[in-house]
């Protein structure tokens, strides 16, 4: 036998096609708003620090 026939052929894996990504998801995730007011913890801290010390 020739050397070329003895060598195993490389097999390619056939994977199932994946669904395309939604192009609107990434920009929407960046637009998510955060809190629009101070947290309760920050408010308590502010009240404590603005009291006049006697």
GIGI-V365238 format. One line per field, one symbol per residue. phi: phi as a letter, one per 40 degrees, with the letter a starting at -180 (. if undefined). burial: I if it has 16 or more other ideal C-beta (glycine too) atoms within 10 Angstrom, else O. A space follows every 10 residues. Layout:
phi = ???
burial = ???
This chain:
phi = .ccccccccc bccbcccccc cccccccccc cccccbaccd cccccccccc cccb
burial = OOOOOOOOOO OOOOOOOOOO OOOOOOOOOO OOOOOOOOOO OOOOOOOOOO OOOO
